[in-house]
Amino acid sequence: MIFGRLNMSFKLKIALGAVFIQMVTTAAALYVSVGFLKEYGEREIILRAETAVNLLSASAEEAILVNDYALLDSLTKSLSEHKEVAYARVKNEVGSTIAQNGKKEFLSVPFEADSRVSKAHDGSFDTYADLYSGNYYIGRIEVGIATGTYTRFISDTLREMFILAGIQICTTLIFAYLLAHILTRQIYRIADASARITAGELGVTIAADGNDELAAVSETFNAMSLSVQNSHERQQAILNDLEKAKKFAEEESAKIRAILETVVDAVVIIKQDGSITAFNPAAEKMFGYSEEELLGKSVNILMPHEAALSHQQRLDSFDFGKRSAVIGIIRDIEGVHSDGTHFPIEMAVSASMIDGEVYFTGVIRDTSERKKNELELINAKQAAEEASRAKTAFMAVMSHEIRTPMNVVIGMVDILKTDETDKNRLSKLESIAGAAENLMGILNDLLDLAKLDTGKMELENDNFDLREVFSVTADFFSYAAAEKGLNLYMFMDESVPEKVKGDRHRLRQILSNLIGNAVKFTPTGSITIKADAHAEDGETVLHVEVADTGIGISGENIERIFEEFTQADQSMSRKYGGSGLGLAICRRLVRMMGGDISAHSTPGKGSSFIFSVRFSAPDNIKQADSEPVAVRTANPSVLIAEDSEDNRNLIKMYTKSIPVKITFAEDGQDALDKYKSGRFHLVLMDRRMPVMSGDEAAEAIRTVQNLSGDRIPVFSFSANLPGETDFPQDLYDGHFSKPFKKKDLEDFLNSVFPDIVKTAEEEDLRISIDPDLADLVPAYITRKTEEIAEMRKAAENGDLEKAGFIAHSIKGTGASYGFEIITELGKAIEESAKAGDKNSVIRNISRLEDYTAKVRKILI
């Protein structure tokens, strides 16, 4: 023995031995206790972290899939309210935080997962769990458990133990000597106390009389007893904490169960062998089974036999580490009710690994009602499409059936007006003609609307002069405005380009409708047209405002005016007429052209219509126009297939003065027979005829031409709008539209047969006036005469820029009114003005003055 070799008293040896033993025992106790506390505390914190992560993962997975951020916020908030939880956070698949709650000092620290509690230097043990829906990564759970309590506990315990150890050692050293005096007396006390402790009476102490070695031993014994008691109490507290954690886990489990019981969709959880482990009330209601009936049974009972066999094979072959074709995918399948009936369901399945065992969670929704609604929608869509096709077919038939007699009415009135000298009868004929034109305008609006409804309206995309469209359109309405005593102003901003690419006809249609309405509904005052433009994404955005000082529109009616068959009020319809389609068509056309239209108005003060449209940049290379059909012959012969006797009679009357031989056919078969037996230079084919349609006859004629090698032009002759190209272009060389006037037919035949002799006067002056514009010509020529005088004055004063500007306006309107020479001379003056050639400008102005003087003598 160590102390046996020392030269000291027995009491001192006992004292030193006791101290040595106490030191060794205390050091061992400290080492074991601290190690145990550290290991237990660290394991407890890790366990709490894992429990928190698992609970939040189980609750948050479905919420992430359905983007239920409110539920995620509630879950993280509920979890972070626990004292030991520093924070709880949920991230989506791209790493963005979608829900988090906890203490601010931990939320602000960047997340870094900890492998050991002792390495959690930021006061929080951080851990996480990745969430997968099948093999698809859907998000991540991050949880922090506060380690401050644990650290303080270990630190306090160490301090207390070291203090206690120091006290014990000091006490032992002081009283060890006394222990020797009372050793024998104290032996029994120690034995008795030991027995009581052994019996479970912790904290027993004995009297330590004297100051001998036994007294010191007694003190040491007592200290050890109390230390054991304290250790037991601390262990009991830890056990209590564990019990609380268990209770918390049970509460969370109850919450999850409550969610399952209240969720609207059916939720079924199974193991990999197919046995059902959870079956919520929604599933009970959907399938007709109670949870008690199905727990532990195969899920295959809920699906058809063949589907069950396939499902079981997928379960047997499922590998959690590999991607599955059904996990995380919403599938439409069939379910089987408890009464054996099959019904459609929508199901999404997720897989999870719990304690080494795979569980599948199926979220199921009964889609019977949805399928029924989808079928009803499909049927309704088909019915609507059939109705739309029927409407389109109806409009096509009505186009032909109405426009054909309208052509006769307009044509006969035109002929009667030509021969009539009685002013009273002529006035009545003018009324008939005006009414017929109005009806034709309504019919054209209806046809436009039908094309817009069926998506058959196509926009042209050609280069054109944008400023010329405005100039021509404004000039067209200037006479009507002047007759009512209205001032018509037009302001074109410098930002409006001269050349753009788009549909000039639809732009003019929009402008004509808005300006025409302004003239119609403005009794006094003025009409102002403003236009400006700006570039955007390589296109020209044109802004136009047409404002008037007319009767105005009330606030409640301002939006209704853009609806089909709608006017501001019925009294306006009775007073001013109209179909209520013009503005509706304008809005659709504007939107097709990439813009929008709106209106502002004050009753009694006027209205303002504002719209914008988009045009492409014009092509740099001028595109060659398609060559017109021209037949060089002095004695043309024309075969006209027309089933309407009235139209045939009208054509006969129209062509009396034209050196053209006309042969009529009453149907398609008659046209084919006469073509085979005769020789013609042109065929006009009505497309809708009895016996054989025009298209069939045209196809047969083309077959004959291919065999003979003699191809003559065949034109479509139907009630389409002028300029339309929806006729079969592989059958026809062009199109002549109904209804038509005498001038239309003459111009058409003159264009096909350029060798027809015209009158000398027409040949010299090249006058080609549309009868519809005849009443506007005198005022037009008078205005042009005034403009020419102003242009001469500007040129003589050296202001070629102003002269060129006036020439541009004259150029844009001459041909539109039937005076091609005015357009040609206006263009020549404009070009000379730009080149700075004053002599050429004045010379062409003189030619223009001579021409207008001749025209005035003939027409005014």
Secondary structure, 3 states (H helix, E strand, C coil): CCHHHCCCCHHHHHHHHHHHHHHHHHHHHHHHHHHHHHHHHHHHHHHHHHHHHHHHHHHHHHHHHCCCHHHHHHHHHHHHCCCCEEEEEEEECCCCEEEEEECHHHHCCCCCCCCCHHHCCCCEEEEEEEEEECCEEEEEEEEEEECHHHHHHHHHHHHHHHHHHHHHHHHHHHHHHHHCCCHHHHHHHHHHHHHHHHCCCCCCCCCCCCCEHHHHHHHHHHHHHHHHHHHHHHHHHHHHHHHHHHHHHHHHHHHHHHHHHHCCCEEEEEECCCEEEEECHHHHHHHCCCHHHHECCEHHHHCCHHHHHHHHHHHHCCCCCCCCCCECCEEEEEEECCCCCEEEEEEEEEEEEECCEEEEEEEEEECHHHHHHHHHHHHHHHHHHHHHHHHHHHHHHHHHHHHHHHHHHHHHHHHHHHHCCCHHHHHHHHHHHHHHHHHHHHHHHHHHHHHHHHCCCCCCCEEEEHHHHHHHHHHHHHHHHHHCCCEEEEEECCCCCCEEEECHHHHHHHHHHHHHHHHHCCCCCEEEEEEEEEEECCEEEEEEEEEECCCCCCHHHCCHHHCCCCCCCHHHHHHHCCCCCHHHHHHHHHHHCCCEEEEEEECCCEEEEEEEEEEECCCCCCCCCCCCCCCCCCCCEEEEECCCHHHHHHHHHHCCCCCCEEEEECCHHHHHHHHHHCCCCEEEECCCCCCCCHHHHHHHHHHHHHHHCCCCCEEEEECCCCCCCCCCCCCCCEEEECCCCHHHHHHHHHHHCCCCCCCHHHHHHCECCCHHHHHHHHHHHHHHHHHHHHHHHHHHCCCHHHHHHHHHHHHHHHHHHCEHHHHHHHHHHHHHHHHCCHHHHHHHHHHHHHHHHHHHHHHC
